[in-house]
Structures are given as C-alpha cells and as structure tokens.
Amino acid sequence: MLELYNFAQSTCSLKVRLALHEKGIDWVDRVLVSKNQDHLSDWYLKLNPNGVVPTLIHNGTPVIESSVIVQYLDEIFPPVSLTPPTPLARAEMRAFLAFVDAVPTPAVRYPSFQYGGLIRKFLAMTDAEFAESVALRPLKGEFYKRMGRTGFPREDIDRALADIVKTAGRMDLLLEKNGGPFLMGEQLTLADVAVAPLIDRMEDLGFAYLWESRYPRVATWLADLQARPAYGQAYYPGSRLSDQFPDLGLGCGTDARERQPELAAAAE
Ligand SMILES: N[C@@H](CCC(=O)N[C@@H](CS)C(=O)NCC(=O)O)C(=O)O
C-alpha cells in the first residue's frame, strides 16, 4: 500500500506523481494544503521532520526526499524501469539528479513566490502571524525571512534566473550527447521526471524565453513530455500556479517580461 502526502502544485510532489503514473503504480493521493500549513502540523512532522512535501508512505513506513522517493519506487517496482541499464549511464543520471536538487530546485522557488502568487498568503498575515509561520518551519525559515513582506531582493531573482539558464544548458548538453528524445537518450528516466516539473513551472510563469531561442532542444523535450498520458494524469487541474491564481495572467505562452518590466530590462 502506497500513500503520497503532497501538494497539488508542488514541483517536488509532481516529480513523484510523474514517476508513479509513468510506472503505472496504484497509490493513494493524500493531498495537503500549503496555505493551511498542514505540512507543519505535529502529526505530519512525525512523518517528515523537514516539514516539507512530498512524503511517501509504504506499508506504514515514511520515505522522504523526492529524489530518494523516485529511486526507491524504481527499485521496488521494476517492470517499467526509469533507470538506465548500464552503471555508467546510471552514474550520469544520478549526477544529474544531484544537480537538480542543488541548483534548479531552490532556484525555481524565487520566481514562484515573487511572481507566481505564492507570496500572497504571507502578505495577508500580520507581522506576528508571519513571524510565527517562519518559526514553525524546520528548514525553510531563512528563505521566508529573506522574502519578508516585500519580496526577494533583485539579486536573488537574477541569480535564480541565471541558475535556470544553467540548468537548460546542462539539459541541452545531455540531449545532444545522448541523442534524445529524453535526457539519457531513448529511455525516459528519473532525470526527465526530476527536472520536468521545474521547467514546466518556469514555462507556466512565463519564463520560457530563458531557453527557447538559446536551447530549442529543451523546448522540444518539454513539449514531448507534456504530451505523454502520465504527464496529464500527474498534472490534474489545479497543479499549475496559473490554475491556482487565474487573475495573475500566467500560463504557457505568456511572457513574464510583459508583466514585470524589470525583467525585460535585465534580459537586454
Ligand atoms: N528536498 C526536498 C524539498 C521539498 C520541498 O521543498 N517541498 C516544498 C514544496 S515543492 C515544500 O514542502 N514547501 C513547504 C514550505 O515551504 O513550507 C524534496 O525534494 O523532497
């Protein structure tokens, strides 16, 4: 019996939902709501002391960390494998998973909060409520303090966008070297599953311009993945910030520079 505690819109949760659907595994969806701070309640912190989603529960035992969870799932349900067959290719895939955890995963949070509506619930709090909410977070207090009540400083956004360009560059190299259509070549692997929700989020926020002309292979790769049935299952309505905050004018095909003039100036 597999249960997944997750948020509809969370990129780390989507990574695991994509793996589950691609592998055709039966699982129970335990949806938490971030704005209600379900993930910071005592019962959940016993499952995941980091106070973040996702958490997989396998026959009553929690498994945490999305990159660990997807590798665990691939080990215990081998029929549809998302891991390359040779040791060297597996090493290349795992190195990419480590890069995804270190570089684009944190980077995507900055534009998501600043431009994607996630800052809103914090703006609606009093100073005391905000301080309390920050103090509750086992790992993420500093991130929220830095955001504060006015948003991230410009240098944080610039660094985050540069990290996304770097990520697209790494993906382009893999697509070229391994011949596509997936990052590791002909086989869809955990490398694709890990990074897809991050690139999808950036597209949804209107940042596809960061890779479209520089790395067109990445745009083709994303469109191919989005066309897969498992992708549509993982991305049920409400999974994108454009669904959750329709008044912001987000969505695939939009351009963040039109909404945020400071981005247009930086891109020149
Ligand atoms: N390294 C963790 C990161 C998990 C993470 O940051 N999850 C976010 C959603 S994508 C979260 O739960 N945020 C809650 C918060 O910011 O309070 C993983 O990969 O599972």
The ligand as a MOL file (V3000), in Angstrom:
LIG
                    3D

  0  0  0     0  0            999 V3000
M  V30 BEGIN CTAB
M  V30 COUNTS 20 19 0 0 0
M  V30 BEGIN ATOM
M  V30 1 N 14.4480 18.3390 -0.8130 0
M  V30 2 C 13.0440 18.1860 -0.6200 0
M  V30 3 C 12.3990 19.5440 -0.8480 0
M  V30 4 C 10.9200 19.5120 -0.5990 0
M  V30 5 C 10.2920 20.9060 -0.6640 0
M  V30 6 O 10.9690 21.9440 -0.5910 0
M  V30 7 N 8.9660 20.8970 -0.8060 0
M  V30 8 C 8.2300 22.1460 -0.8600 0
M  V30 9 C 7.1970 22.0790 -1.9650 0
M  V30 10 S 7.9810 21.8240 -3.5640 0
M  V30 11 C 7.5150 22.3570 0.4640 0
M  V30 12 O 7.0220 21.4120 1.0530 0
M  V30 13 N 7.4390 23.5980 0.9360 0
M  V30 14 C 6.7920 23.8770 2.1710 0
M  V30 15 C 7.1890 25.1940 2.7460 0
M  V30 16 O 7.8740 25.9820 2.0710 0
M  V30 17 O 6.7790 25.4550 3.8710 0
M  V30 18 C 12.4790 17.1390 -1.5780 0
M  V30 19 O 13.0000 17.0450 -2.6850 0
M  V30 20 O 11.5640 16.3950 -1.2100 0
M  V30 END ATOM
M  V30 BEGIN BOND
M  V30 1 1 1 2
M  V30 2 1 2 3
M  V30 3 1 2 18
M  V30 4 1 3 4
M  V30 5 1 4 5
M  V30 6 2 5 6
M  V30 7 1 5 7
M  V30 8 1 7 8
M  V30 9 1 8 9
M  V30 10 1 8 11
M  V30 11 1 9 10
M  V30 12 2 11 12
M  V30 13 1 11 13
M  V30 14 1 13 14
M  V30 15 1 14 15
M  V30 16 2 15 16
M  V30 17 1 15 17
M  V30 18 2 18 19
M  V30 19 1 18 20
M  V30 END BOND
M  V30 END CTAB
M  END
